Amino acid sequence: MILFWIKESIKSVNRAKSSFFLTLISLTLAVILIQASIIALQLSNIFNNKLKSNISVSVFIKEPLAEKDIENFQTQLKKKPFISSVKFVSKEEAANAFVRETGEDFREILDYNPLPASFIINLVPDVISKDSLNTVIKNISQIEWVDEVIFKDSFVFRLLSYLESGKNYLFAATALLIFIAIYLVYSTIRLITSNRLKELETMKLVGAKLSTIKMPIILNGIFTGILAGLIALSVYYLLSVQVVQYQLVKNFITSNRLFYFASLILVGPVLSFIVTVFALRKVSLKI
């Protein structure tokens, strides 16, 4: 019986080649779009966390400052659960940084260094948002030896908001395109069923089982899904070869290679099976 289903499935390809290729193209697009959506989400999260990990806050220290207190202050900051790292910047280092950035040396005019010592702290990415950052700044500002807390990376927040908006638009566009692709697959399968209506009615008259009628079409859909997955896998491989010069993307692709290979192969036949079964739901033994 299984051999009969397979033979009938192959025959259906020969009978409706144009419909088969339309289904194949639609499924391939659906697989690629689903995979692209997953990759875009993961890359967006990685880039998002990388941006957040580079956000820093400057904590300026009140003067006069005893050298023995620096280590105690640093330890106090490290104990905060929302702080990932702490770096001390001395008055001399602050002056050198000012000269590098501005090209002007105030030490030629002033006989003292007006720049305060500070700590540069990086926050835990999970706690970074506009509201939480205000809370963090308020928390640190209340420490008695802190003179001022300054956050200069407001541009990063704008960039993060753009990423979030872009991700939402991407998902909306991808969902629409996937829906269109699935509808094309569904319509094509319905068209194939309609074209074979006389044949199906004849099979009913000779007492064919419902499984004998449906299974060749379902197997044809699964075969088309596997072929669509292989095509999508080839596209994925060609694209991955082009972006390996970017180390971050290369590491990302390498670490997730098995997952993407498996999903590209499985999404096509699974999606095709579900859509085909749904399209054939009204096919019955009634004459």
Buried (B, 14 or more C-beta within 10 A) or exposed (E): EEEEBBEBBBEBBEEBEEBBEBBBBBBBBBBBBBBBBBBBBBBBEBBBEEBBBEBBBBBBBEEEBEEEEBEEBBEBBEEBEBBBEBEBBBBEBBBBEBEEEEEEEBEEEEEEBEBBBBBEBBBBBEBBEEEBBEEBBEEBEEBEEBBBBEBEBEEBBEBBEEBEEEBEEBEEEBEEBBEBBBEBBBBBBEBBBEBBEEEBEEBBEEEEEEEBBBBBBBBBBBBBBBBBBBBBBEBBEEEBEEEEEEEEBEEBBEEBEEEBBEBBBBBBBBBBBBBBBEBBEEBEEEE
